């Protein structure tokens, strides 16, 4: 799933976040490897919950540790979602940290679960939220991840939650297509 450099970068960011009272919830390829067969990943994706006044000191601390980012405008947007992208030059690893602002992102933070991985205390996105995040992205690699998560976790997934949020996010058709593609018959909505 991960190489030693990836783990060191993850550990550095998570410990820095703790010092600044920033919650970091792991998602992306590393999270997929918890819920489905492990796959290679070369970057780290997470969502962060920042309290007032915590962003600047958090970034300054990362800079002291050798991370680089756009200092002039650290927060950028993809599809309307704010995020900060850091780069660790020595290991050549990117870390994209989305900033929890929307109702859906706040739900991701609330539903996260603790995970101890390779000696690192983490918070992990739920499998339902990971599916939804990947549906929003819509890349072919993400579609494969969705199918694997559905197949591996079909007995324990909260399909009511999945369908509710897929509908709110305008992605209900995509969710139902992925469910059908793996041959799952989830219960009807409650």
C-alpha positions as CSV (number, residue, x, y, z in Angstrom):
1,X,0.0,0.0,0.0
2,X,2.6,2.5,1.0
3,X,6.3,3.1,1.0
4,X,8.4,4.3,3.9
5,X,8.6,7.9,2.4
6,X,4.8,8.0,2.1
7,X,4.4,6.9,5.8
8,X,7.0,9.5,7.0
9,X,5.2,12.3,5.2
10,X,1.9,11.1,6.6
11,X,3.3,10.9,10.1
12,X,4.8,14.4,9.8
13,X,1.6,16.1,8.6
14,X,-0.6,14.2,11.1
15,X,1.7,15.1,14.1
16,X,1.9,18.7,12.9
17,X,-1.9,18.9,12.6
18,X,-2.3,17.6,16.2
19,X,0.0,20.2,17.5
20,X,-2.2,22.9,15.9
21,X,-5.5,21.3,16.8
22,X,-6.3,20.5,13.1
23,X,-8.2,17.3,12.4
24,X,-7.0,15.4,9.5
25,X,-9.1,12.6,8.0
26,X,-7.3,10.2,5.6
27,X,-9.0,9.5,2.3
28,X,-7.8,8.7,-1.2
29,X,-5.8,5.7,-2.3
30,X,-4.4,5.0,1.2
31,X,-8.0,4.8,2.6
32,X,-9.1,2.6,-0.3
33,X,-6.4,0.1,0.8
34,X,-8.1,-0.2,4.2
35,X,-11.5,-1.0,2.7
36,X,-10.5,-3.0,-0.4
37,X,-7.4,-4.9,-1.7
38,X,-4.4,-2.7,-1.3
39,X,-3.2,-0.7,-4.4
40,X,-0.3,1.5,-5.1
41,X,-0.6,5.2,-4.4
42,X,2.0,7.9,-4.8
43,X,0.4,10.8,-2.9
44,X,-1.8,11.4,0.1
45,X,-5.3,12.8,0.2
46,X,-7.1,14.0,3.3
47,X,-9.7,16.4,4.5
48,X,-8.9,18.8,7.3
49,X,-11.0,20.6,9.9
50,X,-9.4,23.9,10.8
51,X,-10.4,26.0,13.8
52,X,-10.2,29.8,13.6
53,X,-6.6,31.0,13.3
54,X,-5.1,27.5,12.9
55,X,-4.3,27.5,9.2
56,X,-1.3,29.9,9.2
57,X,0.6,28.4,12.1
58,X,0.0,24.9,10.7
59,X,1.4,25.9,7.3
60,X,4.3,27.7,8.9
61,X,5.2,24.6,10.9
62,X,5.1,22.4,7.8
63,X,7.4,24.9,6.0
64,X,9.9,24.7,8.8
65,X,9.9,20.9,8.2
66,X,10.8,21.3,4.6
67,X,7.3,21.1,3.0
68,X,6.6,23.6,0.2
69,X,3.3,25.1,-1.0
70,X,2.1,28.2,-2.7
71,X,2.8,30.7,0.0
72,X,1.1,33.6,-1.9
73,X,-2.1,31.7,-2.2
74,X,-2.0,28.4,-0.3
75,X,-5.7,27.7,-0.6
76,X,-6.9,26.8,-4.1
77,X,-10.1,25.2,-5.4
78,X,-11.0,22.2,-7.5
79,X,-14.6,21.9,-8.5
80,X,-15.4,24.5,-5.9
81,X,-13.7,22.6,-3.1
82,X,-11.0,24.4,-1.2
83,X,-7.7,22.6,-0.6
84,X,-4.0,23.1,0.2
85,X,-1.4,21.1,-1.7
86,X,2.0,20.6,0.0
87,X,5.0,19.0,-1.5
88,X,7.8,17.2,0.3
89,X,10.8,17.7,-2.0
90,X,13.1,15.1,-0.4
91,X,10.6,12.3,-0.9
92,X,8.8,13.9,-3.9
93,X,5.4,13.3,-2.3
94,X,2.3,15.5,-2.6
95,X,-0.2,15.8,0.2
96,X,-3.6,17.3,-0.8
97,X,-5.6,18.5,2.2
98,X,-9.2,19.5,1.4
99,X,-10.7,22.0,3.8
100,X,-14.0,21.0,5.4
101,X,-16.5,23.7,4.7
102,X,-19.6,22.2,3.2
103,X,-22.3,20.2,5.0
104,X,-21.1,17.0,3.3
105,X,-17.5,17.6,4.3
106,X,-18.5,18.3,7.9
107,X,-20.4,15.0,7.8
108,X,-17.2,13.3,6.6
109,X,-15.4,14.7,9.6
110,X,-18.2,13.6,12.1
111,X,-18.3,10.1,10.7
112,X,-14.6,9.5,10.6
113,X,-13.2,6.6,12.6
114,X,-9.9,6.1,14.4
115,X,-7.3,3.9,12.9
116,X,-3.8,2.9,14.1
117,X,-1.7,2.2,11.1
118,X,2.1,1.6,11.1
119,X,2.4,3.3,14.5
120,X,0.4,6.4,13.4
121,X,-2.8,7.3,15.1
122,X,-5.1,8.5,12.3
123,X,-8.7,9.4,11.5
124,X,-10.1,7.5,8.5
125,X,-12.9,8.4,6.2
126,X,-15.9,6.0,6.4
127,X,-16.3,3.6,3.5
128,X,-19.6,5.3,2.6
129,X,-18.0,8.8,2.4
130,X,-15.1,7.5,0.5
131,X,-17.5,6.1,-2.1
132,X,-19.2,9.4,-2.3
133,X,-16.0,11.4,-2.6
134,X,-14.9,9.1,-5.4
135,X,-18.2,9.4,-7.2
136,X,-17.8,13.2,-7.1
137,X,-14.3,12.9,-8.7
138,X,-15.5,10.5,-11.5
139,X,-12.1,9.4,-12.7
140,X,-11.7,5.9,-14.1
141,X,-9.4,4.9,-11.2
142,X,-12.0,6.2,-8.8
143,X,-14.7,4.1,-10.4
144,X,-12.6,1.0,-9.9
145,X,-12.0,1.9,-6.3
146,X,-15.8,2.4,-5.8
147,X,-16.6,-1.0,-7.2
148,X,-13.9,-2.7,-4.9
149,X,-15.2,-0.9,-1.8
150,X,-18.8,-1.9,-2.6
151,X,-17.8,-5.5,-3.2
152,X,-15.6,-5.8,-0.1
153,X,-18.0,-4.0,2.3
154,X,-21.5,-4.7,0.9
155,X,-22.8,-6.3,4.1
156,X,-21.8,-3.4,6.4
157,X,-22.4,-0.3,4.2
158,X,-25.1,2.1,5.2
159,X,-27.0,2.3,1.9
160,X,-29.5,4.7,3.3
161,X,-26.7,7.2,4.0
162,X,-25.1,6.6,0.7
163,X,-28.3,7.2,-1.3
164,X,-29.3,10.2,0.8
165,X,-26.0,12.0,0.1
166,X,-25.7,10.8,-3.5
167,X,-29.1,12.4,-4.1
168,X,-28.1,15.6,-2.3
169,X,-24.9,15.8,-4.3
170,X,-26.7,15.1,-7.6
171,X,-24.9,11.7,-8.1
172,X,-27.7,9.2,-7.4
173,X,-27.6,7.8,-10.9
174,X,-23.8,7.2,-10.7
175,X,-24.2,5.5,-7.3
176,X,-27.0,3.2,-8.6
177,X,-24.9,2.3,-11.7
178,X,-21.9,1.3,-9.6
179,X,-24.1,-0.7,-7.2
180,X,-25.7,-2.6,-10.2
181,X,-22.3,-3.1,-11.9
182,X,-21.1,-5.2,-9.0
183,X,-24.4,-7.1,-8.6
184,X,-25.3,-5.9,-5.1
185,X,-29.0,-5.8,-4.1
186,X,-29.0,-3.4,-1.2
187,X,-32.2,-2.9,0.8
188,X,-34.7,-0.3,-0.3
189,X,-34.5,3.1,1.4
190,X,-36.0,3.2,4.9
